[in-house]
Amino acid sequence: MLKVDAIDLYYGASRALSDVSLVAEAGKVTCILGRNGVGKTSLIRAIAGLTPVRKGTLTFDGKDITKLPSAERARSGIALVPQGREIFTQLTVEENLKTGFACLPREHRSIPLEIYELFPVLKDMLHRRGGDLSGGQQQQLAIGRALVTRPRVLLLDEPTEGIQPSIIKDIERIIALLRDRGTMAIVLVEQYFEFAKRLADNFIILNRGKTVLEGERVALEGQEVKAFLTV
């Protein structure tokens, strides 16, 4: 289980998160919702160890990881699919997938065949450069790269951004499949409300860097929720 407990996060003198908490459990999708600029990506980056927190703690399987470097968090089983995908455009699909080997012990440095079963397009385009892929294909590549690390926590930062509807459906199906296996906790940042509602087991909503609502999926039907998501 991943637990974020009352964290504050700053960029210089500007506070991006204030007293934010979150719990992510294996076999569940925890959604982070809110408008643009409310701190969703900051929270994901804090969990991944890319941005340090000033106050509060993060624990994973009971171990305090608050000060643990991002590389060590990756080795412990936390994988991030960043907003914007951040694939290597000049590397092939296969080479992009192999960048996930960095946090793995040598004996585990192989691409699981399952990744090609989940994303057949990656097998078909294995020797094409990442920059030649469409946005939806690049998103599948970014998720596949994260899965190469055999994560126990998968962090997804707006995986539907700029993606065509058919690929969104594929990504939704794969997230649900990974969740239902019960071995992986999934934390999903999302602005596409219907996509989040279909997948979420639990959610928090951020506004101005603070948690304003949280609960289980059923609570996402409330009008109060939509008030914090509409522009």
C-alpha positions as MATLAB code, in Angstrom:
seq = 'MLKVDAIDLYYGASRALSDVSLVAEAGKVTCILGRNGVGKTSLIRAIAGLTPVRKGTLTFDGKDITKLPSAERARSGIALVPQGREIFTQLTVEENLKTGFACLPREHRSIPLEIYELFPVLKDMLHRRGGDLSGGQQQQLAIGRALVTRPRVLLLDEPTEGIQPSIIKDIERIIALLRDRGTMAIVLVEQYFEFAKRLADNFIILNRGKTVLEGERVALEGQEVKAFLTV';
ca = [
       0.000    0.000    0.000;
       1.122    3.518   -0.836;
       0.238    6.237    1.645;
       0.681    9.983    1.236;
       0.175   11.701    4.586;
      -0.418   15.445    4.910;
       2.245   16.653    2.489;
       3.138   20.224    1.587;
       5.056   20.945   -1.607;
       6.589   24.224   -2.725;
       8.135   25.648   -5.877;
      10.320   28.369   -4.436;
       8.082   30.480   -2.223;
       4.899   29.279   -3.950;
       3.012   26.469   -2.231;
       1.621   23.945   -4.740;
       0.212   21.414   -2.255;
      -1.083   21.925    1.256;
      -1.823   19.087    3.700;
      -2.694   16.586    0.938;
      -3.205   12.913    1.763;
      -3.921    9.866   -0.398;
      -4.021    6.089   -0.093;
      -3.491    3.714   -3.036;
      -4.076   -0.014   -2.569;
      -3.349   -3.006   -4.770;
      -6.305   -3.926   -6.935;
      -7.735   -0.413   -6.909;
      -7.591    2.725   -9.027;
      -7.255    5.945   -7.049;
      -8.103    9.010   -9.159;
      -6.749   12.517   -8.629;
      -9.174   15.010  -10.142;
      -9.411   18.762  -10.508;
      -9.079   21.626  -12.935;
      -5.814   22.652  -14.586;
      -3.188   24.050  -12.236;
      -4.605   22.732   -8.957;
      -1.637   20.499   -8.082;
      -2.466   17.115   -9.625;
       0.837   16.684  -11.457;
       2.721   18.056   -8.442;
       1.214   15.275   -6.334;
       2.164   12.597   -8.859;
       5.715   13.989   -9.078;
       5.966   13.978   -5.286;
       4.986   10.301   -5.193;
       7.542    9.473   -7.903;
      10.255   11.386   -6.026;
      10.771   13.967   -8.759;
       9.784   16.912   -6.543;
      10.655   16.951   -2.818;
       8.015   17.637   -0.187;
       8.562   20.147    2.570;
       6.225   18.575    5.116;
       4.440   15.268    5.590;
       5.427   11.685    4.786;
       5.137    9.112    2.038;
       5.218    5.414    2.879;
       5.212    2.339    0.649;
       4.567   -1.088    2.164;
       5.168    0.474    5.558;
       8.569    1.916    4.623;
       9.139    5.666    4.775;
      10.159    6.786    1.277;
       9.819   10.539    1.840;
      13.545   11.172    1.318;
      14.171    8.284   -1.070;
      15.540    9.368   -4.505;
      13.347    8.779   -7.547;
      15.635    6.031   -8.860;
      15.303    4.100   -5.600;
      11.520    4.497   -5.690;
      11.534    3.067   -9.209;
      13.591    0.107   -7.998;
      11.087   -0.447   -5.187;
       8.254   -0.778   -7.713;
       6.860    2.712   -8.371;
       6.552    3.552  -12.083;
       5.439    6.826  -13.679;
       3.808    7.453  -17.044;
       4.319   11.219  -17.251;
       2.041   13.807  -18.772;
       3.110   14.344  -22.361;
       4.500   10.784  -22.540;
       8.190   11.878  -22.731;
       9.304    9.067  -25.000;
      12.625    9.251  -26.841;
      11.672   10.263  -30.355;
      14.997    9.250  -31.957;
      15.043    5.791  -30.367;
      13.108    2.842  -31.757;
      10.087    1.419  -29.971;
      12.231   -1.470  -28.736;
      14.952    0.882  -27.489;
      12.350    3.016  -25.692;
      10.994   -0.057  -23.935;
      14.504   -1.082  -22.918;
      15.053    2.235  -21.142;
      12.860    0.696  -18.451;
      15.707   -1.728  -17.699;
      17.613    0.974  -15.800;
      15.905    0.236  -12.487;
      15.878   -3.548  -12.871;
      18.435   -6.113  -11.711;
      20.303   -7.668  -14.625;
      18.410  -10.972  -14.489;
      15.078   -9.154  -15.050;
      16.193   -7.056  -18.009;
      13.825   -8.422  -20.612;
      10.653   -7.108  -22.192;
       7.687   -9.174  -20.963;
       5.846  -10.725  -23.893;
       2.613   -9.589  -22.253;
       3.388   -5.997  -23.238;
       3.073   -6.954  -26.898;
      -0.184   -8.750  -26.081;
      -1.555   -5.656  -24.365;
      -0.261   -3.327  -27.092;
       0.010   -5.248  -30.400;
       0.949   -2.043  -32.234;
       4.240   -1.944  -30.336;
       5.228   -5.344  -31.699;
       4.222   -4.290  -35.204;
       6.307   -1.093  -34.962;
       9.174   -2.451  -32.883;
      11.907   -1.025  -35.117;
      10.214    2.283  -35.932;
      11.406    5.453  -34.214;
       9.277    6.749  -31.370;
       8.842   10.049  -33.167;
       7.146    8.274  -36.088;
       4.304    7.021  -33.879;
       0.965    8.773  -33.513;
       0.057   10.368  -30.176;
      -2.026    7.361  -29.190;
       0.740    4.944  -30.115;
       3.258    6.989  -28.144;
       0.968    6.811  -25.113;
       0.814    3.039  -25.429;
       4.601    3.010  -25.662;
       4.913    5.137  -22.522;
       2.649    2.769  -20.584;
       4.490   -0.249  -21.969;
       7.825    1.260  -20.898;
       6.488    1.652  -17.347;
       5.220   -1.932  -17.310;
       8.685   -3.206  -18.300;
       9.751   -2.303  -14.740;
       7.175   -4.747  -13.266;
       5.660   -2.028  -11.046;
       3.555   -2.526   -7.971;
       2.395    1.100   -8.141;
       1.586    2.604  -11.537;
       1.269    6.397  -11.727;
      -0.589    7.686  -14.802;
      -0.609   11.429  -15.448;
      -3.466   12.276  -17.855;
      -3.088    9.269  -20.184;
      -6.035   10.386  -22.359;
      -4.613   13.834  -23.166;
      -4.627   14.403  -26.928;
      -5.563   10.783  -27.669;
      -8.139    9.597  -30.203;
     -11.298    7.935  -28.747;
     -10.469    4.423  -30.002;
      -7.114    4.450  -28.179;
      -8.754    5.863  -25.046;
     -11.004    2.809  -24.990;
      -7.974    0.523  -25.317;
      -6.163    2.312  -22.492;
      -9.250    2.108  -20.285;
      -9.513   -1.638  -20.915;
      -5.850   -2.189  -20.049;
      -6.013   -0.131  -16.845;
      -9.071   -2.130  -15.753;
      -7.273   -5.402  -16.565;
      -4.190   -4.408  -14.561;
      -6.352   -3.316  -11.623;
      -8.432   -6.479  -11.613;
      -5.354   -8.687  -11.235;
      -5.108   -7.325   -7.703;
      -1.317   -7.019   -7.598;
      -0.890   -3.395   -8.625;
      -2.053   -0.088   -7.148;
      -2.924    2.469   -9.828;
      -2.957    6.221   -9.281;
      -4.636    8.057  -12.135;
      -4.570   11.810  -12.792;
      -7.365   12.613  -15.204;
      -9.435   15.497  -16.528;
     -11.719   13.370  -18.714;
     -14.425   12.876  -16.091;
     -16.321    9.969  -17.651;
     -13.089    8.011  -18.144;
     -12.127    8.573  -14.505;
     -15.594    7.720  -13.220;
     -15.634    4.374  -15.011;
     -12.260    3.350  -13.574;
     -12.091    4.928  -10.123;
     -12.458    2.899   -6.963;
     -11.520    5.913   -4.849;
     -10.840    9.551   -5.648;
      -9.613   12.848   -4.315;
     -10.382   16.242   -5.823;
      -7.845   19.044   -5.518;
      -8.510   22.754   -5.639;
      -5.756   25.328   -5.155;
      -3.429   22.646   -3.873;
      -5.806   21.327   -1.213;
      -8.061   18.299   -1.008;
     -11.641   19.527   -1.186;
     -13.454   16.212   -1.677;
     -12.588   12.533   -1.417;
     -14.458    9.266   -1.371;
     -15.442    6.130   -3.226;
     -16.660    5.892   -6.824;
     -20.337    6.283   -5.934;
     -19.690    9.817   -4.647;
     -18.565   10.897   -8.136;
     -22.237   11.155   -9.111;
     -22.739   14.166   -6.855;
     -23.249   17.689   -8.175;
     -20.696   18.957   -5.655;
     -18.030   16.942   -7.492;
     -18.843   18.484  -10.865;
     -18.642   21.973   -9.379;
     -14.911   21.456   -8.803;
     -14.301   20.003  -12.261;
     -16.103   22.403  -14.571;
     -14.423   25.603  -15.771;
];
